[in-house]
Amino acid sequence: MVEQKRRWLTRDRAFYRMLIALAIPISLQNLITFAVNFADNLMVSQLGDTAVSGVYMGNQIQTFLQLMLNGVVQTTGILAAQYWGKRDMKTIRGIVSLSMRVGIVLALVSNLIAAAAAGNLLGLLTDEAAVISVGCEYLIIVAFSFVFYAIAQIVIAAMRSVENARIGMYISLIALVANVCLNYVMIFGKLGCPAMGIRGAAIATLISRIVECMAAILYARFCDKKLKLSVSDFVSPLKNSFPAKDFFRCGLPIVAGEIVWAINTVTQSGILGHYSEEVITASSITGNMHTLVYIWVTGLASAIGVITGKTVGAGDNEKVKEYARTTQLLFLCVGAFTSCFIFCMRAPFVSLYAVSEQAAAYAMQFLAVLAVTMLGSCYQMPCLMGLVKAGGNVSFVFKNDTIHVFLIVLPLGLLAAHFGAAPWLVFALLKCDQILKCIVAAVVVNRYRWIRNLTAKTASEK
């Protein structure tokens, strides 16, 4: 019995079946979502470095605001997955109802901030007037997509938590087709439409988000056979829903963690953004490669999160520990493969962009650094997000990120930039936490104190 508990690779075939069944559609959904932004980036690159840099900076502000929304989405997924372990569908519907209300309010506030203060926000990230101008033109339009984004992602998270991950892939595919077609027509002026450049890319993104939202709502209302969401779930009095205090007790640390990460992401863009337009362009290219390789990692990690939450909710803690050991070994192998992939593919990837030679040279340097740090990312992210957070310790990741971001990453990056260090060195310092967090993850995960059943207290109160 002791030997079985210490096994590093579980022999439970159900684990691997669930992992594959969830990870493939989630990864494909992430790939399709990435393809929407990647198509934007490639098409916009035909307009020059300034256009690429402007859209990149606009997207940094958009990312900051969307990460707060993602905190609500993550809360939905974590709570719903644990209740799915108990097959408590009524409570899951209450969680979705409450998260939808919170998500829409946050989206509206984010929309207002982005639309009203776009210039001021972008001015914090770069001194390039042309980049700020292009970024404002893009951000002000895209900001109106936040509400549609929030609704779609909450519905998709709810479906994923009950092991219906394919619908997110199909919905994202619809959004991709809409976005690419509209980009082609609106950016370059095809089919009788005037060429709108950056403005056309923003409008195309907005319309594709609306299409994505409508597809999610229609599926949830008329096709879903598990959650069976209805209009009454969203218009019923709040007191009949999932207890708000439990939702916020779980959700506030998650949202706070996303805010910390958003500050980190935007500040890093600002540090590199004060170098030159070529460095900004290189950051944009590197960011796309990072997202591309992270797609399958996050797909696997999200699948681990659903499996972990479900198993914890079912009360099988020994099985959770067995799965945790398997997860660590699995993602060390994933990290090694991913790092080699980035290093070998960096030159072909950079060649896809119609950018200046200097921007391409910076991108090659950044991607070499990314190849090293991605090994750490592939281990610590699934451990901390897929195991620790989904397993019930929702506040640890927030505390860990806060320490690394504000005491290590940003101070080192700011100091290096202040003293005129090479851009690649600054980039490396801004990514050093991905290696450092591996030590923390290895210690915390293997102590198993993060296993907490979030459904227990709520169930006892009913």
C-alpha positions in Angstrom: 0.0 0.0 0.0 2.8 2.4 0.9 4.5 1.6 -2.4 1.4 2.5 -4.3 1.1 5.9 -2.5 4.7 6.8 -3.4 4.3 5.9 -7.1 5.3 8.8 -9.4 3.2 7.7 -12.3 -0.4 6.7 -11.5 -1.7 3.5 -13.0 -5.2 4.9 -12.9 -6.3 4.9 -16.6 -9.2 7.2 -15.8 -6.7 10.0 -15.0 -5.1 9.7 -18.5 -8.5 9.4 -20.2 -9.8 12.5 -18.4 -6.6 14.4 -19.1 -6.7 13.7 -22.8 -10.4 14.2 -23.1 -10.2 17.6 -21.5 -6.7 18.8 -22.6 -7.2 18.3 -26.3 -10.3 20.5 -26.8 -9.0 23.1 -24.2 -5.7 23.3 -26.1 -7.5 23.6 -29.4 -9.7 26.3 -28.0 -6.6 28.1 -26.7 -4.9 27.6 -30.1 -8.0 29.1 -31.9 -8.1 32.0 -29.5 -4.4 32.6 -30.1 -5.0 32.4 -33.8 -7.5 35.3 -33.6 -4.8 37.5 -32.1 -2.1 36.1 -34.2 -4.0 36.8 -37.4 -4.5 40.4 -36.2 -0.8 40.7 -35.5 0.4 39.2 -38.8 -2.1 41.3 -40.9 -1.2 44.5 -38.9 2.5 43.8 -39.4 2.0 44.6 -43.1 1.3 48.2 -41.9 4.8 48.5 -40.3 6.6 48.5 -36.9 4.5 51.4 -35.6 1.3 49.5 -36.2 2.5 46.4 -34.6 3.8 48.3 -31.6 0.6 50.3 -31.2 -1.6 47.2 -31.3 0.8 45.4 -28.9 0.6 48.3 -26.3 -3.2 48.5 -26.7 -3.4 44.8 -26.0 -1.3 45.2 -22.9 -4.0 47.5 -21.4 -6.7 45.1 -22.7 -4.8 42.2 -21.1 -4.6 44.1 -17.7 -8.4 44.6 -17.6 -9.2 41.2 -18.9 -7.1 39.5 -16.3 -9.4 40.9 -13.6 -12.3 39.3 -15.5 -10.3 36.1 -15.7 -10.2 36.0 -12.0 -14.0 35.7 -12.0 -13.8 33.0 -14.7 -11.2 31.0 -12.7 -13.4 31.3 -9.6 -16.3 29.9 -11.5 -14.2 27.0 -12.8 -12.6 26.1 -9.4 -15.9 26.1 -7.4 -17.9 24.4 -10.1 -15.3 21.6 -10.6 -15.4 20.8 -6.9 -19.2 20.7 -6.8 -19.1 18.6 -10.0 -17.3 16.0 -7.9 -20.5 15.9 -5.8 -22.7 16.1 -8.9 -24.4 19.1 -7.3 -25.8 20.8 -10.4 -28.1 23.2 -8.6 -25.2 24.8 -6.7 -23.1 24.9 -9.9 -25.9 26.9 -11.6 -25.9 29.3 -8.6 -22.2 29.8 -9.0 -22.5 30.6 -12.7 -25.4 33.0 -12.0 -23.5 34.9 -9.4 -20.2 35.0 -11.4 -22.1 36.3 -14.4 -23.4 39.3 -12.4 -19.9 40.0 -11.0 -18.2 39.5 -14.4 -20.6 41.9 -16.2 -20.1 44.7 -13.6 -16.3 44.3 -13.8 -16.4 44.3 -17.6 -18.5 47.5 -17.7 -16.1 49.3 -15.3 -13.1 48.1 -17.4 -14.8 49.3 -20.6 -15.3 52.7 -19.1 -11.7 53.0 -17.9 -10.2 51.9 -21.2 -12.4 54.1 -23.3 -12.0 57.2 -21.1 -8.3 57.1 -20.3 -6.7 55.2 -23.2 -4.1 57.9 -23.9 -3.1 58.3 -20.3 -2.8 54.5 -19.8 -0.7 54.0 -22.9 1.5 57.0 -21.9 2.6 55.0 -18.9 4.0 52.3 -21.1 5.9 54.2 -23.9 7.1 57.6 -24.9 6.6 57.0 -28.6 3.8 59.4 -29.6 3.0 57.5 -32.8 2.7 54.2 -30.9 0.4 55.9 -28.3 -1.8 57.2 -31.1 -2.2 53.9 -32.8 -2.7 52.1 -29.5 -5.5 54.5 -28.5 -7.3 54.0 -31.8 -7.2 50.3 -31.3 -8.0 50.1 -27.6 -11.0 52.5 -27.5 -12.9 50.2 -29.9 -11.8 46.9 -28.5 -12.9 48.0 -25.0 -16.5 47.6 -26.0 -15.9 43.8 -26.4 -15.2 43.2 -22.6 -18.8 42.5 -21.6 -19.2 40.0 -24.5 -15.8 38.4 -23.6 -16.8 38.0 -19.9 -20.2 36.3 -20.7 -18.7 33.9 -23.2 -15.7 32.9 -20.9 -17.9 32.3 -17.8 -20.2 30.0 -19.8 -17.2 28.2 -21.3 -15.6 27.8 -17.9 -18.8 26.4 -16.5 -19.1 23.9 -19.3 -15.4 22.9 -18.9 -15.8 22.3 -15.2 -18.4 19.6 -15.8 -16.1 18.0 -18.4 -17.7 19.5 -21.5 -14.6 21.1 -22.9 -15.3 20.7 -26.6 -17.9 23.5 -26.7 -15.3 26.1 -25.9 -13.3 24.9 -28.9 -16.2 25.1 -31.3 -17.2 28.6 -30.0 -13.6 29.8 -30.4 -13.5 28.4 -33.9 -16.6 30.4 -34.9 -14.9 33.5 -33.4 -11.7 32.8 -35.4 -13.4 32.5 -38.7 -15.4 35.7 -38.1 -12.3 37.6 -37.0 -10.0 36.5 -39.9 -12.6 37.2 -42.5 -13.5 40.6 -41.1 -9.8 41.5 -40.7 -9.2 40.8 -44.3 -12.1 42.9 -45.4 -11.7 45.8 -43.0 -7.9 46.2 -42.6 -7.1 46.1 -46.3 -10.4 47.3 -47.8 -11.8 44.3 -49.6 -15.3 43.5 -51.0 -16.2 47.1 -51.3 -15.3 48.0 -47.7 -12.9 51.0 -47.2 -9.4 50.2 -45.9 -9.5 51.1 -42.2 -6.1 49.7 -41.1 -5.8 49.6 -37.3 -9.4 50.7 -36.8 -10.6 47.9 -39.0 -8.7 45.3 -36.9 -10.3 46.6 -33.7 -13.8 46.5 -35.2 -13.2 43.0 -36.5 -12.2 41.9 -33.0 -15.3 43.5 -31.4 -17.6 41.8 -33.8 -16.0 38.4 -33.4 -16.4 38.8 -29.6 -20.1 39.5 -30.0 -20.4 36.4 -32.3 -18.5 34.3 -29.7 -20.8 35.5 -26.9 -24.0 34.8 -28.8 -22.8 31.3 -29.7 -22.0 30.6 -26.0 -25.5 31.8 -24.9 -27.3 29.9 -27.6 -25.5 26.7 -26.7 -26.1 27.1 -23.0 -29.8 27.8 -23.5 -30.8 25.3 -26.1 -28.1 22.6 -26.5 -26.5 21.9 -23.1 -27.7 18.7 -21.4 -25.7 18.9 -18.1 -26.0 22.4 -16.6 -29.3 23.2 -18.2 -29.0 26.9 -17.7 -32.1 29.0 -18.1 -33.0 32.7 -18.0 -34.4 32.2 -14.5 -30.9 31.3 -13.3 -29.8 34.8 -14.0 -32.8 36.9 -13.1 -33.8 35.1 -9.9 -33.1 36.9 -6.5 -29.5 36.7 -5.4 -30.5 35.0 -2.1 -31.5 31.9 -4.0 -28.2 31.6 -5.7 -24.8 30.3 -4.4 -23.9 32.1 -1.2 -22.2 35.4 -2.1 -19.8 35.3 0.9 -18.5 31.9 -0.2 -18.0 33.1 -3.8 -16.1 36.2 -2.7 -14.1 34.3 -0.1 -12.8 32.1 -2.9 -12.8 34.7 -5.6 -11.1 37.7 -4.0 -7.7 36.1 -3.7 -8.0 34.8 -7.2 -8.9 38.2 -8.6 -6.2 39.8 -6.5 -3.7 37.4 -7.9 -4.8 38.2 -11.5 -4.4 41.9 -10.7 -0.9 41.4 -9.4 -0.1 39.4 -12.6 -1.7 42.1 -14.7 0.4 44.8 -13.0 3.5 42.7 -13.7 2.6 42.2 -17.3 1.9 45.8 -18.0 4.9 47.1 -16.1 7.2 44.8 -18.0 5.8 46.1 -21.2 6.4 49.6 -19.9 10.0 48.9 -19.0 10.8 47.5 -22.4 8.5 50.1 -24.1 10.9 52.9 -23.0 13.7 51.4 -25.0 12.7 51.8 -28.7 10.0 50.9 -31.2 12.1 48.0 -32.4 12.3 46.5 -28.8 8.5 46.9 -28.5 8.0 45.1 -31.8 10.4 42.3 -30.6 8.4 42.0 -27.4 5.2 41.6 -29.5 6.7 38.8 -31.6 8.1 37.1 -28.5 4.8 37.4 -26.7 3.1 35.6 -29.6 5.6 32.7 -29.5 5.1 32.5 -25.7 1.4 32.3 -26.2 1.7 29.7 -29.0 3.8 27.3 -26.9 1.8 28.0 -23.7 -1.4 26.9 -25.4 -0.9 23.2 -25.0 0.7 23.7 -21.5 -2.3 25.7 -20.3 -4.6 23.1 -21.9 -3.0 20.3 -19.9 -2.9 22.5 -16.8 -6.6 23.4 -17.1 -7.4 19.8 -17.5 -5.4 19.0 -14.4 -7.3 21.7 -12.5 -10.7 20.2 -13.4 -9.5 16.7 -12.5 -8.0 18.0 -9.2 -11.1 20.0 -8.3 -13.4 17.1 -9.1 -11.3 14.6 -7.1 -11.0 16.9 -4.1 -14.8 17.6 -4.2 -15.4 13.8 -4.2 -13.2 13.5 -1.0 -10.6 11.2 -2.4 -7.4 12.9 -1.1 -5.1 9.9 -1.6 -6.0 9.9 -5.2 -5.3 13.6 -5.4 -1.7 13.0 -4.0 -1.1 10.3 -6.6 -2.3 12.6 -9.4 -0.1 15.4 -8.1 3.1 13.3 -8.3 2.2 12.2 -11.8 1.5 15.9 -12.8 5.0 17.0 -11.7 6.8 14.4 -13.7 4.6 14.9 -16.7 5.2 18.6 -16.9 9.0 18.4 -16.5 9.0 16.4 -19.7 6.6 18.9 -21.3 8.9 21.7 -20.3 12.0 20.1 -21.8 10.2 19.5 -25.1 8.8 23.0 -25.2 12.1 24.7 -24.5 13.8 22.8 -27.4 10.9 23.7 -29.7 11.2 27.5 -29.0 15.0 27.5 -29.5 14.8 25.5 -32.8 11.9 27.4 -34.2 12.8 31.0 -33.3 14.3 31.9 -36.7 11.5 30.6 -38.8 8.9 32.2 -36.5 10.5 35.6 -36.6 10.7 35.4 -40.4 6.9 35.4 -40.6 6.9 39.1 -39.6 7.5 41.9 -42.0 9.6 43.9 -39.5 12.9 45.7 -39.5 16.2 43.8 -39.2 16.9 45.4 -35.8 13.5 44.3 -34.4 14.1 40.8 -35.8 17.5 40.7 -34.1 16.0 41.7 -30.7 13.2 39.1 -31.1 15.8 36.4 -31.7 17.5 37.3 -28.4 14.3 37.4 -26.5 13.2 34.0 -27.8 16.5 32.5 -26.7 15.8 33.7 -23.2 12.3 32.4 -23.4 13.5 29.0 -24.4 15.3 28.8 -21.0 12.6 30.2 -18.8 9.8 28.2 -20.4 11.2 25.0 -18.7 10.4 26.6 -15.4 7.0 27.9 -16.5 6.0 24.4 -17.7 6.6 23.0 -14.2 5.5 25.6 -11.8 2.4 26.9 -13.5 0.6 23.5 -13.7 1.7 22.8 -10.1 0.6 26.1 -8.6 -2.5 26.7 -10.8 -3.7 23.2 -11.7 -2.9 21.6 -8.3 -2.6 24.1 -5.5 -5.2 26.6 -6.6 -7.7 24.1 -8.0 -7.1 21.9 -5.0 -8.5 24.5 -2.7 -5.7 26.8 -1.5 -6.9 29.7 -3.6 -4.8 32.4 -1.8 -1.3 30.8 -2.1 -0.7 31.7 -5.7 -1.7 35.3 -5.0 0.8 35.6 -2.1 3.5 33.8 -4.1 3.1 36.0 -7.1 3.0 39.2 -5.0 6.4 38.4 -3.4 8.1 37.4 -6.7 6.6 40.3 -8.7 7.1 43.2 -6.3 10.3 42.1 -4.5 12.3 40.4 -7.2 11.1 40.7 -10.8 10.1 44.4 -11.2 12.9 45.8 -9.0 15.5 43.9 -10.9 14.0 44.8 -14.3 13.7 48.5 -13.4 17.2 48.7 -12.0 18.7 47.0 -15.1 16.8 49.3 -17.5 17.7 52.4 -15.4 21.4 51.6 -15.8 21.0 51.0 -19.6 21.4 47.2 -19.6 20.9 45.4 -22.9 17.2 44.7 -23.7 17.8 40.9 -23.7 19.3 41.1 -20.1 16.3 43.1 -18.9 14.0 40.6 -20.5 15.8 37.8 -18.7 15.4 39.5 -15.4 11.8 40.1 -16.0 11.3 36.3 -16.6 13.5 35.0 -13.8 10.6 34.3 -11.5 9.6 31.4 -13.8 12.7 29.5 -12.6 12.5 30.7 -8.9 8.9 29.6 -8.5 9.9 26.0 -9.3 11.6 25.7 -5.9 8.4 27.0 -4.2 6.2 24.7 -6.2 8.2 21.6 -5.5 8.1 22.2 -1.7 4.4 23.3 -1.5 3.0 20.6 -3.8 4.7 17.7 -2.1 3.5 18.8 1.4 -0.1 18.4 0.3 -1.4 21.0 2.7 -3.2 22.7 -0.3 -5.8 20.0 -0.5 -9.0 21.7 0.8 -12.6 20.8 0.1 -14.3 24.1 -0.6 -17.7 22.4 -0.8 -17.6 21.2 2.8 -18.5 24.4 4.7 -21.2 25.4 2.2 -22.8 21.9 2.4 -22.8 22.0 6.2 -24.7 25.3 6.2 -27.5 24.0 4.0 
